[in-house]
Amino acid sequence: MGVCKLCTNGYWAVDGTPIYVPSASGVSFENDNIVSPDSGRVESGKMHITWIRRTQRKIELTYERLTGAEKDLMHNLMQGREFTFTYFDNGIKVIQAYAGKDSYTQKNLGVHQSEGGLYENYKINVIEM
């Protein structure tokens, strides 16, 4: 039965496998720039930057509620491996990624008992390689 809906429109996938549609308020995007350790200000105040990478994406997915089985599927698809991640941000985008941390709260093991209980506030960070 589950509580989440698998994405069927191609907006959210890991290695082509659809994942659950994040909660309505559940996607945060972060862009990071990576500079060389020798970058910095000189005595004159001028900044010297050696760019290693610009606009590396970090995407945090949040799910208000998941069953234990849904949580495990998300965790097993992403944790401890590299993958192709498909996401929607003003159009469909595809990146090579890995997962940072994931976290959740165990809510009620009696609800959805056959599916491993109910969990809330599941978050997983997807980081572009």
Beta strands, then each sheet from edge to edge (+ up, - down):
strand 1: 13-14
strand 2: 17-18
strand 3: 27-35
strand 4: 40-41
strand 5: 47-48
strand 6: 51-67
strand 7: 82-88
strand 8: 92-108
strand 9: 118-128
sheet 1: 2+ 1- 7+ 8- 9+ 6- 3+
sheet 2: 4+ 5-
end
